[in-house]
Amino acid sequence: MQTATPVQRRASRPRADALRNRERIVTAAREMFVEFGPDVPFDEIARRAGVGNATVYRNFPDRDALVREVVCSVMDRTSEVAEQALAEETDPFEALERFAHAAADERISALCPMLSGTFDKHHPDLEAARERIERLVQALMDRAKAAGTLRPDVGVGDLMVVVAQLSRPPAGTACFSADRFVHRHLQLFLDGLRAPARSTLPGTAVTVEELRQS
């Protein structure tokens, strides 16, 4: 007698409610990391997300996993803005401005200090997210330079350093009180990037490699 061939089951996908819970946890964690720093208790994050502690630990077994997910999600959203700016803005410099203001709103500078100490800064997910955003920012700047609207003596590192500095102070230091200054001062900086340049910058353009080593 011939036996029936076992049916191959497809790997089950996460339920919609499970995905929503994960998104709520990441959103709550990002908000609280920015407000209070990386040492916020998991139960406080769970409370803000509206889920139980067990749900947080089921999705993120340790703090490093949650911090990594938050930082990757911020970089991914910022990359999406860069892609939209490249696709939708006809003026290359306005595309660059759109990206810079969006990056400041994400407060990526308040989250990046968490990637220190024993944290694995070279995790594949982080590397992929970082490389994507760096590639897109380079494309934005290259297009503006080719159009003659961005001064030629600046690099990706120059832009990212200033966006990071202007969206500080770091997490946990009443950073929201400085919100009203961020975009005003960022626009002053962006106006200084326009070509033709009215001054000669000291030193050389900051590259992504130099930024990583600093």
Buried (B, 14 or more C-beta within 10 A) or exposed (E): EEEEEEEEEEEEEEEEEEEEBBEBBBBBBBBBBBBBBBEBEBEEBBBBBEBEEEBBBBBBEEBBEBBBBBBBBBBBBBBBBBBBBBEEBEEBBBBBBBBBBBBBBBBBBBBBBBBEEEBEBEBEBBEEBBEBBBEBBBBBBEBBBEEEBBBEBBBBBBBBBBBBEBBBBBBBBEBEEBEEEBBEBBBEBBEBBBBEBEEEEEEEBBEBEBBEEE
